[in-house]
Amino acid sequence: MAAIGNLRHRPVRRLTQLYTGLALYGVSMALMIRSGLGLDPWDVFHQGLSKLTGLSFGTVTIAVGALVLLLWIPLRQRPGLGTVSNVVVIGLVVDATLALLPAGGPLWVRIGLLAAGIVANGAATGLYLGARLGPGPRDGLMTGYVARRPHRSIRLVRTVIEVTVLALGWLLGGTVGVGTVAYALAIGPLAQVFIPLFAVAGPESPAAGRVAPQPAG
C-alpha cells in the first residue's frame, strides 16, 4: 500500500484521481440537493446549518470539515493532502454546481438527479480514497476514534455519528426523505464496487507501474 501523503509513487495518476474524485463528490452532493428528495446524513446537517446561518451550502461544508479536522488532534490522527483538499475542494465545487443547476422540475427528473447523485457519490468515494492520499475529515474522525478505542465497533461508531448529525440536521430544517434512505442502502454496495476498482497499487505490488486489468462493465 502506498503511504498516505507519499507522492513519490505515481504522483500524476494519484493527484489527478484525487481531485477528479473530490470534484465529482461536490457535483454528486449538488445533484442530490437539487432533487429535493433527501440527502445523506452529513448533508442534512450541512443544509440545516446553511438555513440557520444564511451561509452557502459549500461554505458550511468547508467550515464543518475544518472543525471536524480539529477533532483529529486529540485522536492523534495525521491528515494527508487528500484530507485537507477534501475540506476545501468539495465545498467550492458544490456551490459552483448549485449555481448552474436549476431547482425544481418534474418528479421523474428529480428522481434521475437523485439516482445520478448517489451513483456519482459512490464513484467519487472510490476515486479519492483509491488515490491513497488521506481520508476525508469525517471518515478520519470515525476511524481515529476506533483506533484509540479498539473495543468499539466501527459500524456502531459510524452509526452513532451519522444518526446524531442526521437528527441535528433534521431539527435545523435539513431535507430528510426517500433519498436519505436510498443513499443509506446504496452507498455501501457502491463503495464496495468502486473502491477496489480505482485503488492505486502500491510500489511493492507486482501491478505497480502497469495498468491493472479492469473488470468488464
C-alpha positions as CSV (number, residue, x, y, z in Angstrom):
1,M,0.0,0.0,0.0
2,A,1.3,3.4,-0.9
3,A,1.9,5.5,2.2
4,I,-0.6,8.2,2.8
5,G,0.7,11.6,1.7
6,N,3.7,10.0,-0.1
7,L,3.7,11.3,-3.7
8,R,6.8,9.6,-4.9
9,H,4.8,6.7,-6.3
10,R,2.7,7.6,-9.4
11,P,2.1,11.2,-8.4
12,V,0.3,12.3,-11.6
13,R,-2.2,9.4,-11.5
14,R,-2.9,9.8,-7.8
15,L,-3.3,13.6,-7.9
16,T,-5.5,13.5,-10.9
17,Q,-7.6,10.8,-9.4
18,L,-7.8,12.6,-6.0
19,Y,-9.1,15.9,-7.5
20,T,-11.3,14.3,-10.0
21,G,-12.9,12.3,-7.1
22,L,-13.3,15.4,-4.9
23,A,-14.8,17.4,-7.7
24,L,-17.2,14.6,-8.6
25,Y,-18.2,14.3,-4.9
26,G,-19.2,18.0,-4.9
27,V,-21.2,17.5,-8.1
28,S,-22.9,14.5,-6.6
29,M,-23.9,16.5,-3.5
30,A,-25.4,19.2,-5.7
31,L,-27.4,16.7,-7.7
32,M,-28.9,15.2,-4.5
33,I,-29.7,18.7,-3.2
34,R,-31.5,19.7,-6.4
35,S,-33.5,16.5,-6.4
36,G,-35.2,17.7,-3.2
37,L,-35.8,14.1,-2.2
38,G,-33.5,13.8,0.7
39,L,-29.8,13.9,1.5
40,D,-27.2,11.8,3.2
41,P,-26.9,12.4,7.0
42,W,-23.9,14.8,6.9
43,D,-25.5,16.9,4.1
44,V,-28.8,17.1,6.0
45,F,-26.7,18.6,8.8
46,H,-24.9,20.9,6.4
47,Q,-28.2,22.0,4.8
48,G,-29.7,22.7,8.2
49,L,-26.8,24.8,9.3
50,S,-27.0,26.7,5.9
51,K,-30.6,27.5,6.6
52,L,-29.8,28.6,10.1
53,T,-26.8,30.8,9.3
54,G,-27.7,32.0,5.8
55,L,-24.3,30.8,4.6
56,S,-24.0,28.9,1.3
57,F,-24.1,25.1,1.5
58,G,-20.5,24.9,0.3
59,T,-19.3,27.4,2.9
60,V,-20.9,25.4,5.7
61,T,-19.4,22.2,4.3
62,I,-16.0,23.7,4.4
63,A,-16.5,25.1,7.9
64,V,-17.8,21.8,9.3
65,G,-15.0,19.9,7.6
66,A,-12.4,22.2,9.2
67,L,-13.9,21.9,12.7
68,V,-14.1,18.1,12.3
69,L,-10.4,18.1,11.3
70,L,-9.6,19.9,14.6
71,L,-11.1,16.9,16.4
72,W,-8.3,14.8,14.9
73,I,-5.8,16.5,17.2
74,P,-6.8,14.6,20.4
75,L,-7.1,11.4,18.4
76,R,-3.5,11.9,17.1
77,Q,-4.6,11.5,13.5
78,R,-2.4,12.9,10.8
79,P,-4.2,14.4,7.8
80,G,-2.9,13.8,4.3
81,L,-3.1,16.0,1.2
82,G,-6.4,14.4,0.3
83,T,-7.8,15.2,3.8
84,V,-7.0,18.9,3.5
85,S,-8.1,19.1,-0.1
86,N,-11.4,17.3,0.8
87,V,-12.2,20.2,3.2
88,V,-11.8,22.9,0.5
89,V,-12.5,21.4,-2.9
90,I,-15.8,19.7,-2.2
91,G,-17.4,22.9,-0.8
92,L,-16.2,25.0,-3.7
93,V,-17.5,22.6,-6.3
94,V,-20.9,22.0,-4.7
95,D,-21.6,25.8,-4.6
96,A,-20.4,26.2,-8.2
97,T,-22.6,23.3,-9.3
98,L,-25.7,24.5,-7.4
99,A,-25.3,27.9,-9.2
100,L,-25.6,26.0,-12.6
101,L,-28.3,23.5,-11.7
102,P,-31.9,24.9,-11.6
103,A,-34.1,23.8,-8.7
104,G,-37.4,22.0,-9.1
105,G,-38.7,20.2,-12.1
106,P,-41.0,17.2,-12.6
107,L,-40.7,14.2,-10.3
108,W,-39.0,11.9,-12.9
109,V,-36.3,14.5,-13.4
110,R,-35.7,14.8,-9.6
111,I,-35.6,11.0,-9.3
112,G,-33.0,11.0,-12.0
113,L,-30.9,13.6,-10.3
114,L,-31.1,11.6,-7.0
115,A,-30.0,8.4,-8.7
116,A,-27.2,10.1,-10.6
117,G,-26.1,11.8,-7.4
118,I,-25.9,8.6,-5.4
119,V,-24.0,6.7,-8.1
120,A,-21.7,9.6,-8.6
121,N,-21.1,9.8,-4.9
122,G,-20.0,6.1,-4.8
123,A,-17.7,6.6,-7.7
124,A,-16.2,9.8,-6.2
125,T,-15.6,7.9,-2.9
126,G,-13.7,5.2,-4.8
127,L,-11.6,7.8,-6.7
128,Y,-10.4,9.9,-3.8
129,L,-9.9,7.0,-1.4
130,G,-8.2,4.9,-4.1
131,A,-5.6,7.7,-4.5
132,R,-4.4,6.9,-1.0
133,L,-3.7,10.5,-0.1
134,G,-5.7,10.6,3.1
135,P,-9.4,10.1,4.1
136,G,-11.9,12.8,4.4
137,P,-12.1,14.5,7.8
138,R,-15.4,12.8,8.7
139,D,-14.2,9.3,7.9
140,G,-10.9,10.0,9.7
141,L,-12.8,11.1,12.8
142,M,-14.6,7.7,12.8
143,T,-11.5,5.6,12.1
144,G,-9.4,7.6,14.5
145,Y,-11.8,7.2,17.4
146,V,-12.0,3.4,16.8
147,A,-8.2,3.2,16.6
148,R,-7.9,4.8,20.0
149,R,-10.7,2.5,21.4
150,P,-10.3,-0.8,19.5
151,H,-13.0,-2.5,21.6
152,R,-15.6,-0.3,19.9
153,S,-17.3,-1.4,16.7
154,I,-16.5,0.8,13.7
155,R,-20.0,0.1,12.4
156,L,-21.5,1.2,15.7
157,V,-19.4,4.3,15.9
158,R,-20.3,5.3,12.3
159,T,-24.0,4.7,13.0
160,V,-24.0,6.8,16.2
161,I,-22.2,9.7,14.4
162,E,-24.4,9.7,11.4
163,V,-27.7,9.3,13.3
164,T,-26.6,12.2,15.5
165,V,-25.8,14.6,12.6
166,L,-28.9,13.4,10.8
167,A,-31.2,14.2,13.8
168,L,-29.5,17.6,14.3
169,G,-29.8,18.5,10.6
170,W,-33.4,17.5,10.5
171,L,-34.2,19.7,13.6
172,L,-32.4,22.6,11.8
173,G,-34.5,22.1,8.7
174,G,-32.4,19.8,6.5
175,T,-34.2,17.6,3.9
176,V,-34.8,14.1,5.1
177,G,-36.7,11.8,2.7
178,V,-36.6,8.8,0.4
179,G,-33.2,10.0,-0.9
180,T,-31.8,9.6,2.6
181,V,-32.9,6.0,2.8
182,A,-31.8,5.3,-0.8
183,Y,-28.4,6.7,0.0
184,A,-28.0,4.6,3.2
185,L,-29.0,1.4,1.3
186,A,-26.9,2.1,-1.8
187,I,-23.7,3.7,-0.7
188,G,-22.2,0.6,0.9
189,P,-22.5,-1.6,-2.2
190,L,-21.4,1.2,-4.5
191,A,-18.3,1.8,-2.4
192,Q,-17.6,-1.9,-2.4
193,V,-17.6,-1.8,-6.2
194,F,-15.7,1.5,-6.8
195,I,-13.0,1.5,-4.1
196,P,-11.2,-1.7,-5.4
197,L,-11.8,-0.5,-9.0
198,F,-10.0,2.8,-8.5
199,A,-7.4,1.7,-5.9
200,V,-3.9,2.6,-7.0
201,A,-1.4,-0.3,-6.5
202,G,1.4,0.4,-4.0
203,P,5.1,0.3,-5.1
204,E,5.6,-3.1,-3.6
205,S,2.8,-4.6,-5.7
206,P,3.6,-6.6,-8.9
207,A,0.9,-4.5,-10.6
208,A,2.7,-1.2,-9.9
209,G,4.0,0.5,-13.0
210,R,1.4,-1.0,-15.3
211,V,-2.3,-0.7,-15.9
212,A,-4.2,-3.3,-13.9
213,P,-6.9,-5.1,-15.8
214,Q,-10.3,-3.7,-15.2
215,P,-13.5,-5.8,-14.7
216,A,-15.9,-5.8,-17.6
217,G,-18.8,-3.3,-17.4
